[in-house]
Amino acid sequence: MKTLFLVSAVSFWILAGCATNSGPVPIGNGAYEITGSSATALSSGGSQKIKLLKTANEYCAQQGKQASLVSAESSDGRVGSAASANGSAYAPGAPATYHAQAVHPGTAANADVIFRCE
């Protein structure tokens, strides 16, 4: 029962987060950089890149200009993994069985966009 609750709680936490982005940051020579990451490991880097490009377009539109892409990079999210082991050990006064579990967290999708307003 505890395991089911833990899995449900972790699943909710993974799906309930919010994506983040840095907003346009001046990096010199009229260029700006925006970095962003997804809220979950179930997102693609491509979708993050599109969100950042929209942010770049909105930023340049406020200045009466259009965003011109200099470079863009992205990576997809990766779901984590869990490994477990069951066994038994003999030690006087100790439980006869043990259970060990290692959890490797996943990574969020992320993207990086460099642009100019022209």
Phi and psi restraints in degrees (range 20) as a CNS / XPLOR table:
assign (resid 1 and name C) (resid 2 and name N)
       (resid 2 and name CA) (resid 2 and name C) 1.0 -60.5 20.0 2
assign (resid 2 and name N) (resid 2 and name CA)
       (resid 2 and name C) (resid 3 and name N) 1.0 -40.1 20.0 2
assign (resid 2 and name C) (resid 3 and name N)
       (resid 3 and name CA) (resid 3 and name C) 1.0 -63.4 20.0 2
assign (resid 3 and name N) (resid 3 and name CA)
       (resid 3 and name C) (resid 4 and name N) 1.0 -43.5 20.0 2
assign (resid 3 and name C) (resid 4 and name N)
       (resid 4 and name CA) (resid 4 and name C) 1.0 -61.9 20.0 2
assign (resid 4 and name N) (resid 4 and name CA)
       (resid 4 and name C) (resid 5 and name N) 1.0 -43.2 20.0 2
assign (resid 4 and name C) (resid 5 and name N)
       (resid 5 and name CA) (resid 5 and name C) 1.0 -63.0 20.0 2
assign (resid 5 and name N) (resid 5 and name CA)
       (resid 5 and name C) (resid 6 and name N) 1.0 -44.2 20.0 2
assign (resid 5 and name C) (resid 6 and name N)
       (resid 6 and name CA) (resid 6 and name C) 1.0 -62.4 20.0 2
assign (resid 6 and name N) (resid 6 and name CA)
       (resid 6 and name C) (resid 7 and name N) 1.0 -45.5 20.0 2
assign (resid 6 and name C) (resid 7 and name N)
       (resid 7 and name CA) (resid 7 and name C) 1.0 -61.9 20.0 2
assign (resid 7 and name N) (resid 7 and name CA)
       (resid 7 and name C) (resid 8 and name N) 1.0 -42.6 20.0 2
assign (resid 7 and name C) (resid 8 and name N)
       (resid 8 and name CA) (resid 8 and name C) 1.0 -64.0 20.0 2
assign (resid 8 and name N) (resid 8 and name CA)
       (resid 8 and name C) (resid 9 and name N) 1.0 -43.5 20.0 2
assign (resid 8 and name C) (resid 9 and name N)
       (resid 9 and name CA) (resid 9 and name C) 1.0 -65.7 20.0 2
assign (resid 9 and name N) (resid 9 and name CA)
       (resid 9 and name C) (resid 10 and name N) 1.0 -43.4 20.0 2
assign (resid 9 and name C) (resid 10 and name N)
       (resid 10 and name CA) (resid 10 and name C) 1.0 -65.8 20.0 2
assign (resid 10 and name N) (resid 10 and name CA)
       (resid 10 and name C) (resid 11 and name N) 1.0 -42.1 20.0 2
assign (resid 10 and name C) (resid 11 and name N)
       (resid 11 and name CA) (resid 11 and name C) 1.0 -60.5 20.0 2
assign (resid 11 and name N) (resid 11 and name CA)
       (resid 11 and name C) (resid 12 and name N) 1.0 -43.1 20.0 2
assign (resid 11 and name C) (resid 12 and name N)
       (resid 12 and name CA) (resid 12 and name C) 1.0 -62.6 20.0 2
assign (resid 12 and name N) (resid 12 and name CA)
       (resid 12 and name C) (resid 13 and name N) 1.0 -44.9 20.0 2
assign (resid 12 and name C) (resid 13 and name N)
       (resid 13 and name CA) (resid 13 and name C) 1.0 -61.2 20.0 2
assign (resid 13 and name N) (resid 13 and name CA)
       (resid 13 and name C) (resid 14 and name N) 1.0 -41.8 20.0 2
assign (resid 13 and name C) (resid 14 and name N)
       (resid 14 and name CA) (resid 14 and name C) 1.0 -63.9 20.0 2
assign (resid 14 and name N) (resid 14 and name CA)
       (resid 14 and name C) (resid 15 and name N) 1.0 -40.4 20.0 2
assign (resid 14 and name C) (resid 15 and name N)
       (resid 15 and name CA) (resid 15 and name C) 1.0 -85.7 20.0 2
assign (resid 15 and name N) (resid 15 and name CA)
       (resid 15 and name C) (resid 16 and name N) 1.0 -14.6 20.0 2
assign (resid 15 and name C) (resid 16 and name N)
       (resid 16 and name CA) (resid 16 and name C) 1.0 -95.1 20.0 2
assign (resid 16 and name N) (resid 16 and name CA)
       (resid 16 and name C) (resid 17 and name N) 1.0 -8.7 20.0 2
assign (resid 16 and name C) (resid 17 and name N)
       (resid 17 and name CA) (resid 17 and name C) 1.0 -68.9 20.0 2
assign (resid 17 and name N) (resid 17 and name CA)
       (resid 17 and name C) (resid 18 and name N) 1.0 175.9 20.0 2
assign (resid 17 and name C) (resid 18 and name N)
       (resid 18 and name CA) (resid 18 and name C) 1.0 -117.4 20.0 2
assign (resid 18 and name N) (resid 18 and name CA)
       (resid 18 and name C) (resid 19 and name N) 1.0 145.1 20.0 2
assign (resid 18 and name C) (resid 19 and name N)
       (resid 19 and name CA) (resid 19 and name C) 1.0 -73.2 20.0 2
assign (resid 19 and name N) (resid 19 and name CA)
       (resid 19 and name C) (resid 20 and name N) 1.0 153.7 20.0 2
assign (resid 19 and name C) (resid 20 and name N)
       (resid 20 and name CA) (resid 20 and name C) 1.0 -128.4 20.0 2
assign (resid 20 and name N) (resid 20 and name CA)
       (resid 20 and name C) (resid 21 and name N) 1.0 152.6 20.0 2
assign (resid 20 and name C) (resid 21 and name N)
       (resid 21 and name CA) (resid 21 and name C) 1.0 -147.0 20.0 2
assign (resid 21 and name N) (resid 21 and name CA)
       (resid 21 and name C) (resid 22 and name N) 1.0 155.8 20.0 2
assign (resid 21 and name C) (resid 22 and name N)
       (resid 22 and name CA) (resid 22 and name C) 1.0 -76.8 20.0 2
assign (resid 22 and name N) (resid 22 and name CA)
       (resid 22 and name C) (resid 23 and name N) 1.0 -17.2 20.0 2
assign (resid 22 and name C) (resid 23 and name N)
       (resid 23 and name CA) (resid 23 and name C) 1.0 75.8 20.0 2
assign (resid 23 and name N) (resid 23 and name CA)
       (resid 23 and name C) (resid 24 and name N) 1.0 163.3 20.0 2
assign (resid 23 and name C) (resid 24 and name N)
       (resid 24 and name CA) (resid 24 and name C) 1.0 -63.7 20.0 2
assign (resid 24 and name N) (resid 24 and name CA)
       (resid 24 and name C) (resid 25 and name N) 1.0 128.8 20.0 2
assign (resid 24 and name C) (resid 25 and name N)
       (resid 25 and name CA) (resid 25 and name C) 1.0 -121.3 20.0 2
assign (resid 25 and name N) (resid 25 and name CA)
       (resid 25 and name C) (resid 26 and name N) 1.0 121.8 20.0 2
assign (resid 25 and name C) (resid 26 and name N)
       (resid 26 and name CA) (resid 26 and name C) 1.0 -63.6 20.0 2
assign (resid 26 and name N) (resid 26 and name CA)
       (resid 26 and name C) (resid 27 and name N) 1.0 132.4 20.0 2
assign (resid 26 and name C) (resid 27 and name N)
       (resid 27 and name CA) (resid 27 and name C) 1.0 -121.6 20.0 2
assign (resid 27 and name N) (resid 27 and name CA)
       (resid 27 and name C) (resid 28 and name N) 1.0 9.7 20.0 2
assign (resid 27 and name C) (resid 28 and name N)
       (resid 28 and name CA) (resid 28 and name C) 1.0 104.9 20.0 2
assign (resid 28 and name N) (resid 28 and name CA)
       (resid 28 and name C) (resid 29 and name N) 1.0 156.3 20.0 2
assign (resid 28 and name C) (resid 29 and name N)
       (resid 29 and name CA) (resid 29 and name C) 1.0 55.1 20.0 2
assign (resid 29 and name N) (resid 29 and name CA)
       (resid 29 and name C) (resid 30 and name N) 1.0 32.6 20.0 2
assign (resid 29 and name C) (resid 30 and name N)
       (resid 30 and name CA) (resid 30 and name C) 1.0 75.8 20.0 2
assign (resid 30 and name N) (resid 30 and name CA)
       (resid 30 and name C) (resid 31 and name N) 1.0 9.8 20.0 2
assign (resid 30 and name C) (resid 31 and name N)
       (resid 31 and name CA) (resid 31 and name C) 1.0 -100.1 20.0 2
assign (resid 31 and name N) (resid 31 and name CA)
       (resid 31 and name C) (resid 32 and name N) 1.0 153.6 20.0 2
assign (resid 31 and name C) (resid 32 and name N)
       (resid 32 and name CA) (resid 32 and name C) 1.0 -129.5 20.0 2
assign (resid 32 and name N) (resid 32 and name CA)
       (resid 32 and name C) (resid 33 and name N) 1.0 153.1 20.0 2
assign (resid 32 and name C) (resid 33 and name N)
       (resid 33 and name CA) (resid 33 and name C) 1.0 -127.1 20.0 2
assign (resid 33 and name N) (resid 33 and name CA)
       (resid 33 and name C) (resid 34 and name N) 1.0 139.9 20.0 2
assign (resid 33 and name C) (resid 34 and name N)
       (resid 34 and name CA) (resid 34 and name C) 1.0 -128.4 20.0 2
assign (resid 34 and name N) (resid 34 and name CA)
       (resid 34 and name C) (resid 35 and name N) 1.0 131.3 20.0 2
assign (resid 34 and name C) (resid 35 and name N)
       (resid 35 and name CA) (resid 35 and name C) 1.0 -118.9 20.0 2
assign (resid 35 and name N) (resid 35 and name CA)
       (resid 35 and name C) (resid 36 and name N) 1.0 149.2 20.0 2
assign (resid 35 and name C) (resid 36 and name N)
       (resid 36 and name CA) (resid 36 and name C) 1.0 -154.8 20.0 2
assign (resid 36 and name N) (resid 36 and name CA)
       (resid 36 and name C) (resid 37 and name N) 1.0 157.9 20.0 2
assign (resid 36 and name C) (resid 37 and name N)
       (resid 37 and name CA) (resid 37 and name C) 1.0 -139.8 20.0 2
assign (resid 37 and name N) (resid 37 and name CA)
       (resid 37 and name C) (resid 38 and name N) 1.0 155.2 20.0 2
assign (resid 37 and name C) (resid 38 and name N)
       (resid 38 and name CA) (resid 38 and name C) 1.0 -80.4 20.0 2
assign (resid 38 and name N) (resid 38 and name CA)
       (resid 38 and name C) (resid 39 and name N) 1.0 168.3 20.0 2
assign (resid 38 and name C) (resid 39 and name N)
       (resid 39 and name CA) (resid 39 and name C) 1.0 -82.7 20.0 2
assign (resid 39 and name N) (resid 39 and name CA)
       (resid 39 and name C) (resid 40 and name N) 1.0 -20.2 20.0 2
assign (resid 39 and name C) (resid 40 and name N)
       (resid 40 and name CA) (resid 40 and name C) 1.0 -133.4 20.0 2
assign (resid 40 and name N) (resid 40 and name CA)
       (resid 40 and name C) (resid 41 and name N) 1.0 166.8 20.0 2
assign (resid 40 and name C) (resid 41 and name N)
       (resid 41 and name CA) (resid 41 and name C) 1.0 -81.1 20.0 2
assign (resid 41 and name N) (resid 41 and name CA)
       (resid 41 and name C) (resid 42 and name N) 1.0 -5.2 20.0 2
assign (resid 41 and name C) (resid 42 and name N)
       (resid 42 and name CA) (resid 42 and name C) 1.0 -92.2 20.0 2
assign (resid 42 and name N) (resid 42 and name CA)
       (resid 42 and name C) (resid 43 and name N) 1.0 14.7 20.0 2
assign (resid 42 and name C) (resid 43 and name N)
       (resid 43 and name CA) (resid 43 and name C) 1.0 -107.9 20.0 2
assign (resid 43 and name N) (resid 43 and name CA)
       (resid 43 and name C) (resid 44 and name N) 1.0 162.5 20.0 2
assign (resid 43 and name C) (resid 44 and name N)
       (resid 44 and name CA) (resid 44 and name C) 1.0 -103.4 20.0 2
assign (resid 44 and name N) (resid 44 and name CA)
       (resid 44 and name C) (resid 45 and name N) 1.0 152.3 20.0 2
assign (resid 44 and name C) (resid 45 and name N)
       (resid 45 and name CA) (resid 45 and name C) 1.0 -64.5 20.0 2
assign (resid 45 and name N) (resid 45 and name CA)
       (resid 45 and name C) (resid 46 and name N) 1.0 -33.4 20.0 2
assign (resid 45 and name C) (resid 46 and name N)
       (resid 46 and name CA) (resid 46 and name C) 1.0 -61.6 20.0 2
assign (resid 46 and name N) (resid 46 and name CA)
       (resid 46 and name C) (resid 47 and name N) 1.0 -40.8 20.0 2
assign (resid 46 and name C) (resid 47 and name N)
       (resid 47 and name CA) (resid 47 and name C) 1.0 -67.8 20.0 2
assign (resid 47 and name N) (resid 47 and name CA)
       (resid 47 and name C) (resid 48 and name N) 1.0 -34.1 20.0 2
assign (resid 47 and name C) (resid 48 and name N)
       (resid 48 and name CA) (resid 48 and name C) 1.0 -67.0 20.0 2
assign (resid 48 and name N) (resid 48 and name CA)
       (resid 48 and name C) (resid 49 and name N) 1.0 -39.9 20.0 2
assign (resid 48 and name C) (resid 49 and name N)
       (resid 49 and name CA) (resid 49 and name C) 1.0 -63.2 20.0 2
assign (resid 49 and name N) (resid 49 and name CA)
       (resid 49 and name C) (resid 50 and name N) 1.0 -40.4 20.0 2
assign (resid 49 and name C) (resid 50 and name N)
       (resid 50 and name CA) (resid 50 and name C) 1.0 -62.6 20.0 2
assign (resid 50 and name N) (resid 50 and name CA)
       (resid 50 and name C) (resid 51 and name N) 1.0 -42.3 20.0 2
assign (resid 50 and name C) (resid 51 and name N)
       (resid 51 and name CA) (resid 51 and name C) 1.0 -61.1 20.0 2
assign (resid 51 and name N) (resid 51 and name CA)
       (resid 51 and name C) (resid 52 and name N) 1.0 -40.7 20.0 2
assign (resid 51 and name C) (resid 52 and name N)
       (resid 52 and name CA) (resid 52 and name C) 1.0 -68.8 20.0 2
assign (resid 52 and name N) (resid 52 and name CA)
       (resid 52 and name C) (resid 53 and name N) 1.0 -37.7 20.0 2
assign (resid 52 and name C) (resid 53 and name N)
       (resid 53 and name CA) (resid 53 and name C) 1.0 -64.2 20.0 2
assign (resid 53 and name N) (resid 53 and name CA)
       (resid 53 and name C) (resid 54 and name N) 1.0 -38.0 20.0 2
assign (resid 53 and name C) (resid 54 and name N)
       (resid 54 and name CA) (resid 54 and name C) 1.0 -62.6 20.0 2
assign (resid 54 and name N) (resid 54 and name CA)
       (resid 54 and name C) (resid 55 and name N) 1.0 -42.0 20.0 2
assign (resid 54 and name C) (resid 55 and name N)
       (resid 55 and name CA) (resid 55 and name C) 1.0 -62.1 20.0 2
assign (resid 55 and name N) (resid 55 and name CA)
       (resid 55 and name C) (resid 56 and name N) 1.0 -42.1 20.0 2
assign (resid 55 and name C) (resid 56 and name N)
       (resid 56 and name CA) (resid 56 and name C) 1.0 -62.1 20.0 2
assign (resid 56 and name N) (resid 56 and name CA)
       (resid 56 and name C) (resid 57 and name N) 1.0 -43.9 20.0 2
assign (resid 56 and name C) (resid 57 and name N)
       (resid 57 and name CA) (resid 57 and name C) 1.0 -62.7 20.0 2
assign (resid 57 and name N) (resid 57 and name CA)
       (resid 57 and name C) (resid 58 and name N) 1.0 -42.1 20.0 2
assign (resid 57 and name C) (resid 58 and name N)
       (resid 58 and name CA) (resid 58 and name C) 1.0 -64.1 20.0 2
assign (resid 58 and name N) (resid 58 and name CA)
       (resid 58 and name C) (resid 59 and name N) 1.0 -41.1 20.0 2
assign (resid 58 and name C) (resid 59 and name N)
       (resid 59 and name CA) (resid 59 and name C) 1.0 -62.5 20.0 2
assign (resid 59 and name N) (resid 59 and name CA)
       (resid 59 and name C) (resid 60 and name N) 1.0 -46.8 20.0 2
assign (resid 59 and name C) (resid 60 and name N)
       (resid 60 and name CA) (resid 60 and name C) 1.0 -69.0 20.0 2
assign (resid 60 and name N) (resid 60 and name CA)
       (resid 60 and name C) (resid 61 and name N) 1.0 -35.4 20.0 2
assign (resid 60 and name C) (resid 61 and name N)
       (resid 61 and name CA) (resid 61 and name C) 1.0 -61.8 20.0 2
assign (resid 61 and name N) (resid 61 and name CA)
       (resid 61 and name C) (resid 62 and name N) 1.0 -32.2 20.0 2
assign (resid 61 and name C) (resid 62 and name N)
       (resid 62 and name CA) (resid 62 and name C) 1.0 -63.6 20.0 2
assign (resid 62 and name N) (resid 62 and name CA)
       (resid 62 and name C) (resid 63 and name N) 1.0 -21.8 20.0 2
assign (resid 62 and name C) (resid 63 and name N)
       (resid 63 and name CA) (resid 63 and name C) 1.0 -101.0 20.0 2
assign (resid 63 and name N) (resid 63 and name CA)
       (resid 63 and name C) (resid 64 and name N) 1.0 6.2 20.0 2
assign (resid 63 and name C) (resid 64 and name N)
       (resid 64 and name CA) (resid 64 and name C) 1.0 73.7 20.0 2
assign (resid 64 and name N) (resid 64 and name CA)
       (resid 64 and name C) (resid 65 and name N) 1.0 24.1 20.0 2
assign (resid 64 and name C) (resid 65 and name N)
       (resid 65 and name CA) (resid 65 and name C) 1.0 -125.9 20.0 2
assign (resid 65 and name N) (resid 65 and name CA)
       (resid 65 and name C) (resid 66 and name N) 1.0 177.5 20.0 2
assign (resid 65 and name C) (resid 66 and name N)
       (resid 66 and name CA) (resid 66 and name C) 1.0 -117.7 20.0 2
assign (resid 66 and name N) (resid 66 and name CA)
       (resid 66 and name C) (resid 67 and name N) 1.0 148.8 20.0 2
assign (resid 66 and name C) (resid 67 and name N)
       (resid 67 and name CA) (resid 67 and name C) 1.0 -75.6 20.0 2
assign (resid 67 and name N) (resid 67 and name CA)
       (resid 67 and name C) (resid 68 and name N) 1.0 136.4 20.0 2
assign (resid 67 and name C) (resid 68 and name N)
       (resid 68 and name CA) (resid 68 and name C) 1.0 -119.1 20.0 2
assign (resid 68 and name N) (resid 68 and name CA)
       (resid 68 and name C) (resid 69 and name N) 1.0 116.8 20.0 2
assign (resid 68 and name C) (resid 69 and name N)
       (resid 69 and name CA) (resid 69 and name C) 1.0 -71.8 20.0 2
assign (resid 69 and name N) (resid 69 and name CA)
       (resid 69 and name C) (resid 70 and name N) 1.0 129.4 20.0 2
assign (resid 69 and name C) (resid 70 and name N)
       (resid 70 and name CA) (resid 70 and name C) 1.0 -96.3 20.0 2
assign (resid 70 and name N) (resid 70 and name CA)
       (resid 70 and name C) (resid 71 and name N) 1.0 -49.3 20.0 2
assign (resid 70 and name C) (resid 71 and name N)
       (resid 71 and name CA) (resid 71 and name C) 1.0 -159.9 20.0 2
assign (resid 71 and name N) (resid 71 and name CA)
       (resid 71 and name C) (resid 72 and name N) 1.0 158.9 20.0 2
assign (resid 71 and name C) (resid 72 and name N)
       (resid 72 and name CA) (resid 72 and name C) 1.0 -150.8 20.0 2
assign (resid 72 and name N) (resid 72 and name CA)
       (resid 72 and name C) (resid 73 and name N) 1.0 139.4 20.0 2
assign (resid 72 and name C) (resid 73 and name N)
       (resid 73 and name CA) (resid 73 and name C) 1.0 -135.8 20.0 2
assign (resid 73 and name N) (resid 73 and name CA)
       (resid 73 and name C) (resid 74 and name N) 1.0 150.8 20.0 2
assign (resid 73 and name C) (resid 74 and name N)
       (resid 74 and name CA) (resid 74 and name C) 1.0 -154.2 20.0 2
assign (resid 74 and name N) (resid 74 and name CA)
       (resid 74 and name C) (resid 75 and name N) 1.0 158.5 20.0 2
assign (resid 74 and name C) (resid 75 and name N)
       (resid 75 and name CA) (resid 75 and name C) 1.0 -142.1 20.0 2
assign (resid 75 and name N) (resid 75 and name CA)
       (resid 75 and name C) (resid 76 and name N) 1.0 141.7 20.0 2
assign (resid 75 and name C) (resid 76 and name N)
       (resid 76 and name CA) (resid 76 and name C) 1.0 -74.3 20.0 2
assign (resid 76 and name N) (resid 76 and name CA)
       (resid 76 and name C) (resid 77 and name N) 1.0 155.9 20.0 2
assign (resid 76 and name C) (resid 77 and name N)
       (resid 77 and name CA) (resid 77 and name C) 1.0 -72.3 20.0 2
assign (resid 77 and name N) (resid 77 and name CA)
       (resid 77 and name C) (resid 78 and name N) 1.0 157.3 20.0 2
assign (resid 77 and name C) (resid 78 and name N)
       (resid 78 and name CA) (resid 78 and name C) 1.0 -130.3 20.0 2
assign (resid 78 and name N) (resid 78 and name CA)
       (resid 78 and name C) (resid 79 and name N) 1.0 130.4 20.0 2
assign (resid 78 and name C) (resid 79 and name N)
       (resid 79 and name CA) (resid 79 and name C) 1.0 -74.2 20.0 2
assign (resid 79 and name N) (resid 79 and name CA)
       (resid 79 and name C) (resid 80 and name N) 1.0 140.9 20.0 2
assign (resid 79 and name C) (resid 80 and name N)
       (resid 80 and name CA) (resid 80 and name C) 1.0 -72.3 20.0 2
assign (resid 80 and name N) (resid 80 and name CA)
       (resid 80 and name C) (resid 81 and name N) 1.0 -179.4 20.0 2
assign (resid 80 and name C) (resid 81 and name N)
       (resid 81 and name CA) (resid 81 and name C) 1.0 -139.5 20.0 2
assign (resid 81 and name N) (resid 81 and name CA)
       (resid 81 and name C) (resid 82 and name N) 1.0 160.4 20.0 2
assign (resid 81 and name C) (resid 82 and name N)
       (resid 82 and name CA) (resid 82 and name C) 1.0 -131.6 20.0 2
assign (resid 82 and name N) (resid 82 and name CA)
       (resid 82 and name C) (resid 83 and name N) 1.0 136.4 20.0 2
assign (resid 82 and name C) (resid 83 and name N)
       (resid 83 and name CA) (resid 83 and name C) 1.0 -120.3 20.0 2
assign (resid 83 and name N) (resid 83 and name CA)
       (resid 83 and name C) (resid 84 and name N) 1.0 139.9 20.0 2
assign (resid 83 and name C) (resid 84 and name N)
       (resid 84 and name CA) (resid 84 and name C) 1.0 -136.2 20.0 2
assign (resid 84 and name N) (resid 84 and name CA)
       (resid 84 and name C) (resid 85 and name N) 1.0 160.3 20.0 2
assign (resid 84 and name C) (resid 85 and name N)
       (resid 85 and name CA) (resid 85 and name C) 1.0 -141.8 20.0 2
assign (resid 85 and name N) (resid 85 and name CA)
       (resid 85 and name C) (resid 86 and name N) 1.0 139.0 20.0 2
assign (resid 85 and name C) (resid 86 and name N)
       (resid 86 and name CA) (resid 86 and name C) 1.0 -119.7 20.0 2
assign (resid 86 and name N) (resid 86 and name CA)
       (resid 86 and name C) (resid 87 and name N) 1.0 150.1 20.0 2
assign (resid 86 and name C) (resid 87 and name N)
       (resid 87 and name CA) (resid 87 and name C) 1.0 -173.6 20.0 2
assign (resid 87 and name N) (resid 87 and name CA)
       (resid 87 and name C) (resid 88 and name N) 1.0 -171.8 20.0 2
assign (resid 87 and name C) (resid 88 and name N)
       (resid 88 and name CA) (resid 88 and name C) 1.0 -135.8 20.0 2
assign (resid 88 and name N) (resid 88 and name CA)
       (resid 88 and name C) (resid 89 and name N) 1.0 153.6 20.0 2
assign (resid 88 and name C) (resid 89 and name N)
       (resid 89 and name CA) (resid 89 and name C) 1.0 -144.7 20.0 2
assign (resid 89 and name N) (resid 89 and name CA)
       (resid 89 and name C) (resid 90 and name N) 1.0 146.4 20.0 2
assign (resid 89 and name C) (resid 90 and name N)
       (resid 90 and name CA) (resid 90 and name C) 1.0 -106.6 20.0 2
assign (resid 90 and name N) (resid 90 and name CA)
       (resid 90 and name C) (resid 91 and name N) 1.0 122.5 20.0 2
assign (resid 90 and name C) (resid 91 and name N)
       (resid 91 and name CA) (resid 91 and name C) 1.0 -150.4 20.0 2
assign (resid 91 and name N) (resid 91 and name CA)
       (resid 91 and name C) (resid 92 and name N) 1.0 131.2 20.0 2
assign (resid 91 and name C) (resid 92 and name N)
       (resid 92 and name CA) (resid 92 and name C) 1.0 -55.5 20.0 2
assign (resid 92 and name N) (resid 92 and name CA)
       (resid 92 and name C) (resid 93 and name N) 1.0 126.3 20.0 2
assign (resid 92 and name C) (resid 93 and name N)
       (resid 93 and name CA) (resid 93 and name C) 1.0 81.2 20.0 2
assign (resid 93 and name N) (resid 93 and name CA)
       (resid 93 and name C) (resid 94 and name N) 1.0 -0.3 20.0 2
assign (resid 93 and name C) (resid 94 and name N)
       (resid 94 and name CA) (resid 94 and name C) 1.0 -101.6 20.0 2
assign (resid 94 and name N) (resid 94 and name CA)
       (resid 94 and name C) (resid 95 and name N) 1.0 156.1 20.0 2
assign (resid 94 and name C) (resid 95 and name N)
       (resid 95 and name CA) (resid 95 and name C) 1.0 -59.2 20.0 2
assign (resid 95 and name N) (resid 95 and name CA)
       (resid 95 and name C) (resid 96 and name N) 1.0 150.2 20.0 2
assign (resid 95 and name C) (resid 96 and name N)
       (resid 96 and name CA) (resid 96 and name C) 1.0 -80.6 20.0 2
assign (resid 96 and name N) (resid 96 and name CA)
       (resid 96 and name C) (resid 97 and name N) 1.0 -17.1 20.0 2
assign (resid 96 and name C) (resid 97 and name N)
       (resid 97 and name CA) (resid 97 and name C) 1.0 -127.2 20.0 2
assign (resid 97 and name N) (resid 97 and name CA)
       (resid 97 and name C) (resid 98 and name N) 1.0 159.7 20.0 2
assign (resid 97 and name C) (resid 98 and name N)
       (resid 98 and name CA) (resid 98 and name C) 1.0 -139.5 20.0 2
assign (resid 98 and name N) (resid 98 and name CA)
       (resid 98 and name C) (resid 99 and name N) 1.0 161.9 20.0 2
assign (resid 98 and name C) (resid 99 and name N)
       (resid 99 and name CA) (resid 99 and name C) 1.0 -142.1 20.0 2
assign (resid 99 and name N) (resid 99 and name CA)
       (resid 99 and name C) (resid 100 and name N) 1.0 124.1 20.0 2
assign (resid 99 and name C) (resid 100 and name N)
       (resid 100 and name CA) (resid 100 and name C) 1.0 -119.5 20.0 2
assign (resid 100 and name N) (resid 100 and name CA)
       (resid 100 and name C) (resid 101 and name N) 1.0 143.8 20.0 2
assign (resid 100 and name C) (resid 101 and name N)
       (resid 101 and name CA) (resid 101 and name C) 1.0 -142.1 20.0 2
assign (resid 101 and name N) (resid 101 and name CA)
       (resid 101 and name C) (resid 102 and name N) 1.0 135.2 20.0 2
assign (resid 101 and name C) (resid 102 and name N)
       (resid 102 and name CA) (resid 102 and name C) 1.0 -119.3 20.0 2
assign (resid 102 and name N) (resid 102 and name CA)
       (resid 102 and name C) (resid 103 and name N) 1.0 131.7 20.0 2
assign (resid 102 and name C) (resid 103 and name N)
       (resid 103 and name CA) (resid 103 and name C) 1.0 -114.4 20.0 2
assign (resid 103 and name N) (resid 103 and name CA)
       (resid 103 and name C) (resid 104 and name N) 1.0 131.6 20.0 2
assign (resid 103 and name C) (resid 104 and name N)
       (resid 104 and name CA) (resid 104 and name C) 1.0 -112.2 20.0 2
assign (resid 104 and name N) (resid 104 and name CA)
       (resid 104 and name C) (resid 105 and name N) 1.0 111.9 20.0 2
assign (resid 104 and name C) (resid 105 and name N)
       (resid 105 and name CA) (resid 105 and name C) 1.0 -66.4 20.0 2
assign (resid 105 and name N) (resid 105 and name CA)
       (resid 105 and name C) (resid 106 and name N) 1.0 152.8 20.0 2
assign (resid 105 and name C) (resid 106 and name N)
       (resid 106 and name CA) (resid 106 and name C) 1.0 -79.8 20.0 2
assign (resid 106 and name N) (resid 106 and name CA)
       (resid 106 and name C) (resid 107 and name N) 1.0 178.2 20.0 2
assign (resid 106 and name C) (resid 107 and name N)
       (resid 107 and name CA) (resid 107 and name C) 1.0 -121.9 20.0 2
assign (resid 107 and name N) (resid 107 and name CA)
       (resid 107 and name C) (resid 108 and name N) 1.0 145.8 20.0 2
assign (resid 107 and name C) (resid 108 and name N)
       (resid 108 and name CA) (resid 108 and name C) 1.0 -78.1 20.0 2
assign (resid 108 and name N) (resid 108 and name CA)
       (resid 108 and name C) (resid 109 and name N) 1.0 154.8 20.0 2
assign (resid 108 and name C) (resid 109 and name N)
       (resid 109 and name CA) (resid 109 and name C) 1.0 -69.9 20.0 2
assign (resid 109 and name N) (resid 109 and name CA)
       (resid 109 and name C) (resid 110 and name N) 1.0 147.3 20.0 2
assign (resid 109 and name C) (resid 110 and name N)
       (resid 110 and name CA) (resid 110 and name C) 1.0 -145.2 20.0 2
assign (resid 110 and name N) (resid 110 and name CA)
       (resid 110 and name C) (resid 111 and name N) 1.0 163.1 20.0 2
assign (resid 110 and name C) (resid 111 and name N)
       (resid 111 and name CA) (resid 111 and name C) 1.0 -151.1 20.0 2
assign (resid 111 and name N) (resid 111 and name CA)
       (resid 111 and name C) (resid 112 and name N) 1.0 160.0 20.0 2
assign (resid 111 and name C) (resid 112 and name N)
       (resid 112 and name CA) (resid 112 and name C) 1.0 -141.5 20.0 2
assign (resid 112 and name N) (resid 112 and name CA)
       (resid 112 and name C) (resid 113 and name N) 1.0 128.1 20.0 2
assign (resid 112 and name C) (resid 113 and name N)
       (resid 113 and name CA) (resid 113 and name C) 1.0 -128.0 20.0 2
assign (resid 113 and name N) (resid 113 and name CA)
       (resid 113 and name C) (resid 114 and name N) 1.0 132.2 20.0 2
assign (resid 113 and name C) (resid 114 and name N)
       (resid 114 and name CA) (resid 114 and name C) 1.0 -115.9 20.0 2
assign (resid 114 and name N) (resid 114 and name CA)
       (resid 114 and name C) (resid 115 and name N) 1.0 131.6 20.0 2
assign (resid 114 and name C) (resid 115 and name N)
       (resid 115 and name CA) (resid 115 and name C) 1.0 -147.5 20.0 2
assign (resid 115 and name N) (resid 115 and name CA)
       (resid 115 and name C) (resid 116 and name N) 1.0 168.6 20.0 2
assign (resid 115 and name C) (resid 116 and name N)
       (resid 116 and name CA) (resid 116 and name C) 1.0 -127.4 20.0 2
assign (resid 116 and name N) (resid 116 and name CA)
       (resid 116 and name C) (resid 117 and name N) 1.0 152.9 20.0 2
assign (resid 116 and name C) (resid 117 and name N)
       (resid 117 and name CA) (resid 117 and name C) 1.0 -97.9 20.0 2
assign (resid 117 and name N) (resid 117 and name CA)
       (resid 117 and name C) (resid 118 and name N) 1.0 118.7 20.0 2
